[in-house]
Every structure is written in structure tokens, then in C-alpha cells.
Amino acid sequence: MAGHSKWANIKHRKAAQDAKRGVAFQKLVRAIIVAAREGGGDPSMNMKLKTALERAKSASVPSDNIDRAIKRGTGEIEGAVYEEVMYEAYGPGGVAVLIEATTDNKNRTTPEIRALLSRNGGTFGEAGCVAWIFERRGVVEIQGAVDEEELMMAVIDAGGEDLSPGEEGITVYTDPGVVMTVAEALKKTGYHVESAEVQHVPKTTIPIEEKDVAAKILNLLNVLDDHDDVQAVSCNFDISEDIANSLEN
């Protein structure tokens, strides 16, 4: 069970809980602000913004919040200025951890992330130490029972690249620039698209064969994901089905 897909499933379950607390809303609004600031407020011309908007809408972020976020990003209304920050680290078992954050105060966020890592079995790394292990890919999560051959044909027709079956559905991979196009095409074909976003997917994974190490990795990822400034966490662990099932029971 590859780290990115396992973690994606956990994040999707957390998202529903976070939305109730308003945590996810704040993170999604920040992502819209940053995307609009970098590429403008027109989603038809700004794929990053389009992806952020789709995520926000799927999480039921109010349209007023979305509109204000776009205007803040384009400078039409004043507000905090957010920047994207990437942190690289090592987790329990020597796994690589890539942390994407948006912050209006890097001098506050950086020591907080460093402390979270230190308290939960991780170590802060230098720039470039683990980023090379990951590649940016479009990731579309399909839920429900499907015919893999038919889905593969639909993926190819839509401009996707390949797919990978998982315990809760199938993950479709695309070039980052066409992830929303592929997702929309699959929706029109009748597939249940759970999510579509650009992720840092590991090129290689580290097998984790001890339950306690696996538990520590997942705990670290959860702690990091709970931080208000953290947008995404990627990791290159590979947990066996037996260990994964024992952790969920």
C-alpha cells in the first residue's frame, strides 16, 4: 500500500471531519488566494486556481468566501499576504516527507513545523534532501466498482496516463496540467470522481514492515496535516495490507 495513496485516503476521510470544524475551509481559501495572486483570477486561464476552486466547492466552501479569496489574491481587496513554502524532512523509518504550506509569516511557521517534526519522530531536512524523490502528477481518485479495462480506455481518451487500483477505489494519474480536464471527462462518462488535484507522488517507496513504525509515520502525517498552515503532506512509505488493516482495527 503506497504511502501517497494510503495517505490520500486518510486525508479524504479527515477532510469531512475538518470541514465541520472549519479547518479545511481556511486552508482551501488560502490556496485560492495564492493561486489567484500567482496566475490571476480567471480559472479558465489559471489551472492552479481552477483546481483550488474545485476542491473548495467539493468541500462546500461558501461562494462568498470563494469570491473574497479570489479578490484578495488579485489585490482587489486587502488582506494578509500568503506565500507558499516547501519543507523537506525525514520521518520514522527514514521515510521522506514533503510538506507544502501557505503562510503569512514564515518566521512563525518554520519553527513550528520543525518542533512538530522533532516531537513526533521526524527530523527537519535541508532544501533538496528529499524533493528529488517525488514528482508532480495529476491525481484523480475514482470511487466505486468499475471495470478497469473500460476505465483505462476512458482515461486514455480523456488525456490521462495510467491508473492504480487501491483498497477504496482506483487512482488515475495524469500530467499536472490536465488533471481537471481528465476529471471532468471521467465525470461526464459516469465515473464517481472523489477528488482531483496535483500531488507530489513518490518515485520510489520504502517498505515499512513494523506496525509501530507505521503507526508513528501516520501519526506524524496527521499531526503535520492538522497544522493550520499545512496544505499537503507527501511521504514515500509502503505499508503491507496486513499492517494497514491492523492499524485501522
PECORMO-V462253 format. One record per helix or strand of 3 or more residues. SS is the DSSP state (H for helix, E for strand). FROM is the first residue (numbers start at 1). LEN is the number of residues. Records with the same first field share a line. If there is no record, write none. Layout:
# PECORMO-V462253
SS: FROM-LEN, FROM-LEN
This chain:
# PECORMO-V462253
H: 3-19, 23-17, 47-12, 63-12, 92-3, 106-14, 131-3, 148-11, 176-14, 211-15, 241-8
E: 83-8, 96-8, 134-10, 162-4, 169-6, 192-11, 206-3, 230-6, 237-3
